[in-house]
Amino acid sequence: MRMMIAAILAMTTSVAIADEVDDAHRLAVSGRDSYWNCLAREYPRDSNKNLSEADFVALIAGACRSERQNFRVALVDYLAMQFPDNEAGANMTTANNAIALAQKDIVTAFARRKAASK
């Protein structure tokens, strides 16, 4: 009987942990989408058309601060649950790399659009 109770408790606990990881994943994806959408709103502004690529990089680096931070926190939380043996610094590096890639993609699109308009 004790084995049965222990097995049921273990199954219930693992289901709860899986639900937490799924929720954390959804939050990370939602944070990513919010950040991307914010960057996408910055991209087509008329005031950006005359910016140099370096100025646009600086603009994007400072844009969407709250969305960027929410994405970073949600991704670090998810990674901590998904990979509990990782060091916190490694998860932060992964989150910062994801943010840098998003910024790089927007800047690349800006540079291509600027080159095409010449």
C-alpha positions in Angstrom: 0.0 0.0 0.0 2.8 2.4 0.8 4.4 1.7 -2.6 1.1 2.6 -4.3 0.9 5.9 -2.4 4.5 6.7 -3.1 4.0 6.0 -6.8 0.9 8.1 -7.0 2.6 11.0 -5.2 5.6 10.7 -7.5 3.4 10.8 -10.6 1.4 13.8 -9.3 4.6 15.7 -8.5 6.1 15.0 -11.9 2.9 16.2 -13.6 3.0 19.4 -11.6 6.6 20.0 -12.5 5.9 19.4 -16.2 3.0 21.9 -16.0 5.3 24.5 -14.4 7.9 24.0 -17.2 5.2 24.3 -19.8 3.9 27.5 -18.2 7.5 28.9 -18.1 8.0 28.0 -21.7 4.8 29.8 -22.7 5.9 32.9 -20.8 9.3 32.8 -22.5 7.7 32.5 -25.9 5.3 35.3 -25.1 8.1 37.4 -23.9 10.0 36.8 -27.1 7.0 37.7 -29.2 6.4 40.9 -27.3 10.1 41.9 -27.7 10.1 41.1 -31.4 6.8 43.0 -32.0 8.2 46.0 -30.2 11.4 45.9 -32.3 9.2 45.5 -35.4 7.4 48.7 -34.5 10.7 50.6 -34.3 11.9 49.4 -37.7 9.6 51.2 -40.1 9.4 54.6 -38.5 9.8 57.5 -40.8 12.3 59.1 -38.5 14.6 56.1 -39.0 14.9 56.4 -42.7 17.7 59.0 -42.5 19.7 57.2 -39.8 23.0 55.6 -40.4 23.3 52.0 -39.6 25.4 52.8 -36.5 22.7 55.2 -35.3 20.0 52.6 -35.9 22.1 50.0 -33.9 22.2 52.5 -31.0 18.5 53.2 -31.3 17.6 49.5 -31.3 20.0 48.7 -28.4 18.0 51.2 -26.3 14.5 50.4 -27.5 11.9 48.2 -25.9 13.6 48.1 -22.5 10.7 46.6 -20.6 9.9 44.0 -23.3 13.6 43.1 -23.4 13.8 42.7 -19.7 10.6 40.6 -19.5 11.9 38.3 -22.2 15.2 38.0 -20.5 13.7 37.1 -17.1 11.1 34.7 -18.6 13.8 32.9 -20.7 16.2 32.6 -17.8 13.4 31.2 -15.6 12.5 28.7 -18.2 16.0 27.6 -18.8 16.6 27.2 -15.0 13.6 24.8 -14.9 14.4 23.0 -18.1 18.1 22.6 -17.3 18.4 22.7 -13.5 22.1 21.7 -13.6 23.1 24.7 -15.7 24.9 27.6 -13.9 22.8 30.7 -13.7 25.4 32.6 -15.7 25.1 30.2 -18.6 21.3 30.8 -18.7 21.8 34.5 -18.6 24.3 34.3 -21.4 21.8 32.3 -23.5 19.1 34.9 -22.9 21.5 37.8 -23.7 22.5 36.0 -26.9 18.8 35.6 -27.9 18.3 39.3 -27.4 21.4 40.1 -29.4 20.3 37.9 -32.3 16.9 39.6 -32.3 18.6 43.0 -32.5 21.0 41.8 -35.2 18.1 40.6 -37.3 16.3 43.9 -37.2 19.5 45.8 -37.9 20.3 43.5 -40.9 16.8 44.1 -42.3 17.3 47.9 -41.8 20.7 47.8 -43.6 19.3 45.8 -46.5 16.3 48.1 -46.9 18.7 51.1 -46.8 21.0 49.5 -49.4 18.0 48.7 -51.7 16.8 52.3 -51.6 20.0 53.7 -52.9 
